[in-house]
Amino acid sequence: MLEGCCERYESLDVSEPSDRSARAGRTDHVADLQDTQLPDAQYDTIFCTQVLQHLPEPERAIREMARVLKPGGKVIVSVPHLVWLHNEPHDYWRLTNHGLRHLLEKAGLRPLSIEPVGGIVCFLAYAPPL
């Protein structure tokens, strides 16, 4: 989805997807987002969607994103607020817009916009597996 929006796209995942996955063989960096070992100031934009709630220490991951971001770069992040438990036991956090803003600012990032989407109707429509 993002490849058409940029000159170059690199992916990072905690493990290489299985051979059955559509993403198999397409992971550029296999690493923990909380400690990537990537060089400082490497990226213009970082896109992190629906990941932080699965990390034991999301603050470390946000600091790591800030570290590898070029000066003037942008981080685009999404996190759930109202959602059923999933990917257990690795579902640790629900962040409010205030909590997300706090973590971003603590890492030295300046939020330009934090916008809620979904709401109670989406929460109710997203039924947990039986």
N, C-alpha and C positions, 0 to 999 in steps of 0.2 A: 504494500500500500504506500509506503513512504518513498520507495525507490524513484518514483516519477516526480517527486517534490524536491529533489536535491541532486547535486553533482555526484556525490558519493555517499553511500550508506554503509554503515558497519553495524553489525548486530552483536549483542552480548547476551549470553544466557548462562545460567548456573551449570548446565550440562548440555551436551550435544543431544538434540532431539533424536528419537528413535528413527529407524529406517522407514517406518510406516508414516511418519509425520510429513506434512507438506513442507516443513522447514528443515528436514533432514539434510545435512551437508551444507547448510547455509548460515551457520553460526560462525562469525568471524572471531569472536573472543569468548572462550569458555572461562568464566570467572564469577566470583561472588561480587555482587554490586557494592557490597560494603567494603571491599578491598580489591580493586581491579588490577592493580600493578601497571595500569596504563600510564603513559607519560603525562606530565602536567600540561595544562592549557592545550589540549589536543583537538577539541571539537567546538564548532560554531553553535551547534544545536544538539541538545540531548532530549530524546523522547522516551519517557518512562511511563508506561501505562499499566495500571492495575498490578503493581509489583510491591510497593512499599508495605502493604498490609501483610505480606508474606515473609517479611524480614524481621528477625528478632530485634534488630537495632536499626530502624529506618533512619535515625539521625545520622548514623555513620554513612549510610548510602547517600544521603543528601549532601553531606560534606564531601564525599568522594566525587559526586557529580560536579559540585562546585570546583573541586580541584582540577578535574580534567577539562573543564569548560574554558574556552578562550575568553579573554577580557571582552566584555560587550556581548558575549554569547547568550543564548536563551535556553532555559530548561522548560520543557512542556511535560507536565506530570498530571496523571489522573489517579485518584484513589477512591474507593467506595466509602460511603458513609452508612447507608442503609442497605445491607445485603446479608443474606443468610451465611452461616459458617460454610466454608468450602475449602478444599485442599487441606483438610485437617490431617495432622495436627499443626500444620504450618499456616495458620490463619490467626495472626496476633493482634491486629490493630484496626480501629476505625477512627479516622481523623476528621474532625470538623474543619471548616474553613479557617477557624482561629488557630487550631493545632497545626495545620499545614503551614499557615503563614509564619507561625512561631518557628517551626523547624527550618523553613527556608531562610528566614532572616538570621537565625542563629548560625547558619552555614555561610553567611555573607551574601546571600542572594536577595534581590529586591523584587518581590512579587509585583507584577504589573496588573494581574487580574486573577482572581480566584472566583470561579463561577460554579454554583451548584447546578447539577442536572439531575433528571430523574425525579426523585421524590417518593412519596408513599405509594403511589400507584405503581411505579416501577418495582418497588420493593415487594409489594403484594403479588405482582405478576411474575416475579422471579422466584418461583417455588423451589424449595430444596428438593433434591432427588429423594425418591421413596426408598 
